[in-house]
Each structure stands twice: as C-alpha cells, then as structure tokens.
Amino acid sequence: MGDVVVIGAGIAGIQAALDIASHGISVHLVEREPSIGGHMAQLDKTFPTNDCSMCILSPKMVDVSRHPLITIHTCAEVETIEGEIGNFTVTIIEHPRYVDVELCNGCGDCIEICPVEVYNRFDAGIGVRKAIYKPHAQVVPDIVVKDAEHCIECGLCYDACGPNAILRKDEGKKVTINAASIVITTGYSVFDARNKEQFGHLILPDVITSLELERMINASGPTLGKIKRMSNGEVPKSIVFIQCVGSRDVSIDRPYCSCVCCMQAMKNAILIKEKQPDIEITLCYMDIRAYGKGYEEYYERAKSLGIRFLRGMPADIRADRNGLILQVENSETSEVLILHPDLVVLSIGIGPADNAADIAAKCGVTLETTGFFKSVHDAVDTVATLRPGIYVAGTASAPRDIPDSVASGGSAAMRAYIDAVRTRSA
Ligand SMILES: Cc1cc2nc3c(=O)[nH]c(=O)nc-3n(C[C@H](O)[C@H](O)[C@H](O)COP(=O)(O)OP(=O)(O)OC[C@H]3O[C@@H](n4cnc5c(N)ncnc54)[C@H](O)[C@@H]3O)c2cc1C
C-alpha cells in the first residue's frame, strides 16, 4: 500500500527510485533489460567534464541494488495498470531469465564455455556476446541471462555451473503491486540510420553511428578503446562527423533537435584528438547548439585542438575503390568541398522509446505528436502527465542530456512521493 512503481531504470529512473526510497517510501523499479543502467551504461565519457560515464553511474546502480526499500524487477515489463491515484494495481511480468537469481553468483563460468556467439545489442552491434551472457561487465544485478532464441541446448553451461543455477525451463513470473503513484522513465531509442539510405549505414562498413563510436572508444568495449575502420581494422587517418542524422529533418517527420548530438560529437572528437592528435577530424553541422553550463567553453576547446567545424551537410556518402567520398558546400564561404575520410560517424538523433505507444496505452496517458510522453505543461509542469498520479521524467518526455534527465527524475520523484505520503496518511 502506498508504494511507487518506476518504469524504466536508466539514469532518470534510477535517480527517481533513489530519491523516493531515501524518503522512506518503497519503490518497485521495473526494467525490461537484464541490467539496470539504460543508455548511460553504453557511454564512454560524458560532456562537458569528460568524466567516465560508468564511474558516475555504477555507484548509483549499486546503491539501488542495496537499498532496502527498492525492489528491482529486471527482464520485466508492466502488463496492466488499473485504479487511480493513491490506489493503482500494477501487474508486472518478469520474463524468463533461465537462471535461478538466488543461486547464480555471476562467476561467468557458463559464459566462458558457451560455444554460441551473437551480436551484442549493448555494443550497438559491433561486438559479440555468448548465448548465455551478461550484457557488460558492470551489470546490476550481477547475474547471467540465457538467450533462449540463440541457445543450442548443448548442455555445456549446465555442467559448468557450480551452484546449478541455470534452468532448463523457466516460465517467468507475474507480480502484482499496489501503488500510490507511478513514474515513467522509459527513455529513448536512437534513430535507425538505415532510414537515411543516402548515408549507407550497414552498407558501407566505414560508416558508423555515434553510439557505435561510443562503444568503440570505450576501453572495455568491443575494440578495447581502439578507433578503427570496420573495413580493414586500420586506424583512420581522417574522420568526418555528420550531425543531425534523424534530427531537425521534416522529410522523415523528425522536426525536433535531439539536444545532445552537437555536444556528444564534440566530446568524442576531443577524446580522439587528445589520444591521437594526428587524426584529422571534420564536423559537418547545420548549427552548433552548445547551450548548457560549460558547453560553449567545450566548443572552444574542441576548436583549439584543431577539430575543423564545417557548416554544411553532405547530401550523401558514396564510395569508390579508393574509399568514401562526400561532397559538402561550406555555407559560410559557398565553397564546394570533396572529402575523402577513412571513417564517417553519423550523429544519430534521439527519438521516443520504441515501445512508448504501448506504455502510454497501458498507463492511460497521452503522447505528443513527436511520440514523446506529453506532460501537463511544457514550461511550468514538465513531469505530471494528464493522468493524476502518473509522472514522466528523463528522455521519455523529450530529448535531454544526463544532467537534465537526473533533474527531471528528481522532480518526478518528489511528486510521486507526495502522493504516496498522502495515501499512507489518508
Ligand atoms: C551517442 C550518444 C552519446 C551521448 N553522450 C552523452 C554525454 O556525454 N552526456 C550527456 O549528458 N548525455 C549524453 N547522451 C544522452 C544520454 O544518453 C541521455 O541523456 C540519458 O541516457 C537519458 O537517460 P534516461 O534514463 O532518460 O533514458 P535511458 O537511458 O534510455 O533509460 C531508459 C530505460 O528504460 C528501459 N525501458 C524502456 N521501455 C521499458 C519498459 N516498457 N519497461 C521497462 N523498462 C523499459 C530501457 O531499457 C532503459 O534502461 C548521449 C546520447 C547518445 C545517443
């Protein structure tokens, strides 16, 4: 009675859960992936301080897992929500993990022995994982999950598992919770660059996305931090970033700015330049949006390192046997340039979560025409939805950076907390 359900355990949901629980209210944190953490766990560093992303996130993930008032439901989704503010009945489905969560000690012996390799979604498709796996090294909870779709039932993992934690059958579980209020923090999906065919993503091997670059640049990622061309494994001598791929583009019905792409491209350009100053970097942009605290200074730093900012957008990327070819008009000088980079990074936009419509329907709340969750007022009440007792935070309601996602997670938490306190004292 009087608990809070937080749906989605990225940084916004984690912050909301910690803030509510630290005020003495029980929280159920529901995450569809095997680990909490969301997109922030995929990032290498964060702008504008270049702090290590996991060094900030990981302690919060551990705090969540150790908090006596927070129950984490991973591989889980909300099935139904009934009732009203102060008295919601929330049904959560925990999908089969094929692992006994009490017995698994996360040792990884089963991962070692598993013979199956498939693309790792966590590495944005550029790395591989086993059929029994942890998406990355710092997962919370620190246990494995079996991918039943790719498992070949060879039986090796059962034999390798000391505590006999791997299950041959698992039907998942259904949990019903009485909640005073609900916070939606289901985050975003990145733009699928294949929808801008002219840039050749997944056709031209040396055209990658910004999320793929985040995994590549990460010392614990699939290339152990080495920036390389996917075609031949060599270090690129020149890189071009193309901004606004899937943002500010009415032709594909994505008219809005994704808010983080200018900064994250500068961040990765700076990180590369600092390690390998000989790599030539050009950033093709429409406008630079560096609006936050310390962001303009970060832009100046990028320029001072020799990163070239070229105001103009290539129409397409072509290739011949010598490599990639981009034609760009510099809109400041009207000069037409032909670039031959070794690697192109598409700065893909932030869009609504792929399942936003489904969650909105289950929660009985409304989406904007953009597909993000609608709040009561864009200026003065950005966390309340139109349904009393249900709040929204982080990138579920709009593209945001990490500081803004944390701040909105905190404000949604306080609104949900007040509903819980009122329910308990009623
Ligand atoms: C390439 C790139 C680089 C970036 N670099 C930076 C940076 O350096 N600094 C910065 O400030 N920002 C950066 N960002 C933005 C940053 O990723 C976001 O601000 C932040 O991760 C948003 O957190 P969130 O919790 O709102 O969403 P998410 O991280 O998307 O978390 C949402 C969570 O909800 C879960 N979920 C979704 N649907 C359901 C469901 N139905 N049931 C249960 N769970 C569900 C998801 O699995 C996920 O764990 C970058 C973004 C990109 C794309």
The ligand as an ORCA input file, in Angstrom:
! r2SCAN-3c Opt
* xyz 0 1
  C      25.660      8.645    -28.730
  C      25.153      9.339    -27.506
  C      26.066      9.941    -26.621
  C      25.609     10.638    -25.500
  N      26.527     11.255    -24.688
  C      26.080     11.998    -23.642
  C      27.003     12.699    -22.787
  O      28.224     12.616    -22.959
  N      26.496     13.473    -21.783
  C      25.155     13.612    -21.569
  O      24.750     14.365    -20.666
  N      24.250     12.920    -22.342
  C      24.692     12.118    -23.347
  N      23.781     11.413    -24.104
  C      22.354     11.428    -23.698
  C      22.106     10.380    -22.582
  O      22.259      9.090    -23.130
  C      20.694     10.555    -22.011
  O      20.533     11.893    -21.524
  C      20.388      9.634    -20.833
  O      20.912      8.340    -21.034
  C      18.863      9.560    -20.652
  O      18.543      8.695    -19.600
  P      17.053      8.142    -19.430
  O      17.023      7.457    -18.117
  O      16.071      9.219    -19.673
  O      16.833      7.087    -20.621
  P      17.505      5.682    -20.976
  O      18.949      5.698    -20.697
  O      17.052      5.390    -22.373
  O      16.830      4.657    -19.963
  C      15.520      4.176    -20.123
  C      15.422      2.784    -19.537
  O      14.063      2.325    -19.612
  C      14.047      0.987    -20.043
  N      12.747      0.684    -20.636
  C      12.263      1.080    -21.836
  N      10.999      0.621    -22.009
  C      10.699     -0.097    -20.903
  C       9.547     -0.815    -20.499
  N       8.457     -0.909    -21.261
  N       9.557     -1.433    -19.298
  C      10.659     -1.360    -18.501
  N      11.785     -0.704    -18.849
  C      11.797     -0.057    -20.028
  C      15.218      0.890    -21.010
  O      15.634     -0.455    -21.199
  C      16.260      1.758    -20.301
  O      17.031      1.003    -19.380
  C      24.208     10.717    -25.231
  C      23.307     10.103    -26.102
  C      23.767      9.428    -27.225
  C      22.779      8.801    -28.178
*
